[in-house]
């Protein structure tokens, strides 16, 4: 079917990718037309100009965005991205994907996303703080713990979340920790949040290795992207007994046949911003003969041409839209197992949910309690997606999307349309 969808005026990118995957899924599991209308027309799109006084006294204006996609199942939830490639179309796509991801994990959230088109590495700490606070001030009437909850994404961290929380709280005149997640523990952040996204990938790999009868102890894994997600995953994978033989950044890749000393490599990378050495081109990492390939870099990292070089038995898409439809189709046709981002990328969202619940109740759990709840939610999501995929005799991505869309459809049906 041809979707009568909203078309963003600037770089549709990921929004078009969402629409394409939605259209494919509707061939398998048709939805009520009202739900389709909601899903193909974001609830709110905001574009803001952000004037910032730079350290030299000059004023520079940045472009910022915030998109709320759907709130049928609860308040909107989504990250804030600081990166030169941020556009309205990209933000809309990420917001829509968050709607589905929250539904896959059966969390009471809708989808949102936001960001500013900027390279944060080119700003001084004070310039960055002024930019983040101005962005928050422009959105202050549109966000909140029961409206739209912000979280970290590419280019942001707990320090940025603290600035957002403080700006929002000072404007309202009271401390509101629940407006953001991923903030420091001293400000209401949850235990176990720092490595949650990477831990989620590791737990999902473990679940699927058991289901497929694939090796775990001593299995070889290559990690594309060694940022917060990829680095944390590599650490947890090594602790689970896997052999991390290669990791990469945009500058190069590091390879060691007998397995890398992940803790040392990670410590060096966090201290310097570069790997200890470069043994491979990042593209070569994708072609290594490994058991598992984890995509933890940017969207579109593995397309149809690159997929032809993959020798891994299974590919785990830890980055949103890390696989293009062409790349995924080729891998599935070759018999490679693919675990989609709607499952693999849910660790950070789960941790955000647990943090949000604790902030609302002002009652905080131990790290052990958080980890236990986290692991239960991951196992439940894997089981439900697998059951849906098996019932439809389809791939895991389609199973995940059908599961998510059915849940959004039911919530939309029960709420009806406000006259």
N, C-alpha and C positions, 0 to 999 in steps of 0.2 A: 504494500500500500504506500501511497505517497503522503507524507505527513504534512499537514497544514501548519507548519511550525514557525515560531519566531526565528528570525534570522538576524543575528547581531551585526551592527554596521561595520565593525572593525575586526578583521582577522578571525573569522568564525572558528577555525582550527578545531580545538577539542570539543566545542559545541556540536559541530558537524559530525565528529567522530561518535559522540553520544547518540545523535539522531540516527546515524547509520546502524549502530548496534541495537538501538531500540527497534528500528524498523525490522531488522532481521529476527529479533526475538518475537515480535508480534505475529510473525508467520507461524510460530510454534504455539504461542499462547496468547490469543487475542484478549485485549482488555476492553473494558467499557469505554465507549467513545469519550465520555466526560473525563476519565482518568488520562486518556491520551492527550486531550486538550490541555489539562493541567501540566502534564509532564513536558509537553513541547512548548510551553510558554512560561518562562520563569516568573515567579511572583514579583520580584523586585530587582531592578538593575540600577545601580548607582555609579555614576562617574563623577569624581571630584578633582578639582585642581587644588594642589597643595603648595602654597607659597612658603618657602623656608629661608630664613636668614642664615647664610653660610658663614663660616668662620672669618672670611675676608670682608664681611659686612654686606655683600651683595645678596640680592634675593633671587632664588632660583625656584621655578614652579615645576612640580612633579605631577604626574597623572596617577590617580588612585582609583580603585574599583572595589565594589562589594556587590555580590549577587546572592540573593536568596532564591533558591530554585523551587522548593516545595515544602510545605509545613503540615501536610496531612497527618503525619504520625507524631508530631511534636515540634518544639522550637527548632529553629535552624541551627546547624553546627557546621563549622568549616574553618579551614586554616587561613592564615595571612601570609602571602608570599612576597618577598622582596627580591626581584630579579629583573634584569633588563627586558626579558621576553614577555613580561606580564601584559596581557591585553584583555579587553572585555570578553572576546570570544573564548579565550583560554579560561578565564575565570568562570564564565557560564558553564563550560564543560565540566570543570572540576566541581562546581556546585551540584550539577546534576548527578555526577558520579557519587558524590557524598550522600545524596538522597538514597541511591541504590545500596551503597555500602552499609549505611545505617540499618536499612531494611534487611539485608542479608544477615546481619548480626542481631536482628530483632531489637534494636535500641530505639527508644522513644525520641528520635531526632528526625528533622528534615535536613535537607542539604543546603549548604552555603559555601562560599569561597570569597576570598578577597586578596588584594595585593596592591603593590605600587611598582611601577616600571622604573627600577633603579638598580644600580650595582652597589649594594651596601658596602662592599670592600673599598669603594672610592670615596666614602664619606668618613669624616672623623666621628668618634663616639658621640660628641655633642651634636653634630649635624644629624646623625642617625636618630638620636633621641628626639630632636625637634621635629623631624619628619614623622616619626611614629606617633608622637603626641598630636601633631596636627591632623594626621589621618584619623586618629581616634576621635578628636574633637568634631570633625566633620560628620562622623557617623553616630555621635553619642545618643541621638534620639531614636536611632534605628537598631541599636544593639542592647543586650541585657541578658541575664540568666534565664529569662522566660521568653525571650524573643529571638535573639541571634547570639550564639556563643562563639567567640573567636578562639583560635588555637594556633600553634606554630606550624610552619610549613617551610619550604625552601627559603633560606636566607634569614629566618627568624629563630629565636631561641627563648629560653626562660627570662632572660633580661628584657627582651622586647615585650614579652607577655606582661612582665611586671610594670613596664611603662604604660601599657594599654590599660591595665587594671587601675593604676594610680590615676591616670587622666580621667577615666570614666568615674571613679569613686569621688575624686575631688570635685568634679562637675555636679554630681548628685548630692554631695555633702555627707556621704556615709560610705563605709568600706563595703565593697561588693565583690568578693573574690570570685563568685560564680560567673562573672562576665567573660572570663577567659579560662582556658585550661593550659597545661604545660608551663605553669609558672613555678617559681621557687617554692620549696616546701615551707619556708618560713612565712609565705604569703597565702598558704592554703593549697599548695601543690601536693599531689599524692605521692606516697612512697612508690618506688618502682616505675616512675614515669619516664626517666631519662632514656632507658633502653627498651621501652615497651614495643616500639614499632619493629625493631630488630628481633626481639624475643618472639613476637607474634609470628614472624616469618619462620623462625627456627622451630617453633611448636607445630606449625602447619606442615613443614617439611617432615617432621617426625611422624605426624598423623598419617600423611600420605605414604611415607616409606613403609609403614606398617600395613596399610591397606593394599599397597601394590606388591608387597613382598620384596621391596628394593632394599639394598644394604644401607646401613646407617653407620655402624662402627667401621672406621677406616675408609668410608666412602669419600670420593674426591668431589670438591665443590669449588667453583669459580664465582667470584662476586664482582659484577659490573657496578661500580659506584661505591665509594668507600666513605660516604658521608655518615650522617647520624644513623640512618637505617642500615646501610651496608656494613658499617663498622661494628655496630652492636650485634647484627646477625652473625658476622664472622666470629665474634667472640663467643657467642652462645653455641654456634655450630661446633667450634673446637671443643668446648666443654662437654658437648653431647657425644664426642668421639669422632666427628667427621674430620677430614683432612682438607683444610682450606689451602689450595695449591696456588691460587692466583686472586689478586684484587686489582682494581683499576680506578683511576680518576680521569678527569678530562686531559691530564697532562701525560699520562703513561700508565703502564701496568707493571706489576711486580709478580714474578713467578718463581716457585720453588717446588720441584718435583716431590720431595719428601714432606711437604707441608710447611707453611709459613709460621713463624713465631708471632701469632696474631697480636698478642698483648704488646709486644715490643714494636711491631709495625704501627699499631693503633696509637700508641703513646707518641711515637715519632711524628706521625701524621697530625695529631692534635696539637703538638707543640710547634710544628713548622709549616703545616699546610701542604706538605709534599710527602710522597712516599720515600723511604730510605734509598731506593734505587729504582730504575726503570729497566726491566728486562724485555718487555714486549710493547708493541703498539697496542692501545686499548682495543682496536678492532681484532687483534689476534687472540685476545682473551675469549672472545665469543666462539672461536673454533677449537678450543682445547678439548681433548678427549676426557671429559669428566662425567661423573654420575649426575651432578646437579649444576645447573647454571641459574644464578639468581640475578635478576635485573633490578638494580636499586639505583639507577641513574635517572635521567630525564625521560619524558614521554617520547614515544617513537624511536627508541634506541635500537630496537630489533625489527627491521622491516623485511620485506620479502627477499631481497638480495642477501642480506646478512644471515637470514634464517637458513639459507642453503649451505652455510659453512658450519652450522651448529652440529656438534657431535655428542652433546649431553643426552642422557636418557630422559631427563625431565627439566623443564624450565619453569621457574617460579617468578611470577611478575610482581615484584615488590613495589615497583614504581607505578603510579597511575598512568594508564595508557602506554606502558613500556613496550608492549607488542602492538604492531600494526595489524589490522585484520588480515592483510596479505601474509605477513610473517607468521601469524598464528595458523592460518589455513595450511601453509606449507609444512609447518612442524607437525600438525595433527595428521596430515596426509602421509608423513614419513614415519608415523608411529611414536613420535615424541610426546610424552605426557606434558600437559600445560596446566598450571595452577594459576587462575586469573587474579588480577589485582583486587577484585571485589572481595576475595577471601584473604589473599596474602597481605594486602595493604590495610587490614583492619586492626592491627595491634595498637597503633596510635589512637585510633578512634575509641577502642575499648578502654584504654587508659584514661582518655578524656572523659568518657562517660562516668567512670568510677570517681574521678576527681570532682566532676560536676555534682554528683550525688552527695559526696562528702561535704562539699562547700555549702550546698543547700541546707544540709542538716547540721552543719558545724560539729560533725562527729567524724573522727578520722580513724582509719584502720591501720593495722601494722602492715609492713611490706609482705609478710607471709600471707596475711588474709587477702591482700590485693592480688598477689600472684596466684593464689588458689582460685579466686573468682575469675581471674583473667584466663587461666588454663581451662576452666570449665566452659567458659563462653566460646573459646576457640574450638574446643572439641565438639560442642553443640553445633556451631556453624558449619564445620566440616561435614558432620554427619548429615545435616539437613540439605546441604548443597549436593552431596553425593547421592542421597536418596532421590532428590528431584531430578538430577541428571540421569540416573539409572531408570527412573520411571518413564522418562521421555526418550530414552536411548540416545542421548545427546552428549555433548562435551560439557566440561565443568563450567565454562563461562555462561553458556546458555542456561544451564541448570541454576546458576547463581542469579542470573538476571530474571528468570522466570519466578524464582522464589521471592526476590525483592519486589518485582512488579505486582505479584499477587497480593503481597502485604500492603503495598501502597494503594492498590486498587480497592482492597477491602476497607481501609481507613477512609478513602475518598467516598466510597459508597455510604458508609455509616454516617459521615459528617454531612453529606449532601452539599448543595450549592447555596451559599448565602445570597438571598434575593437582592 
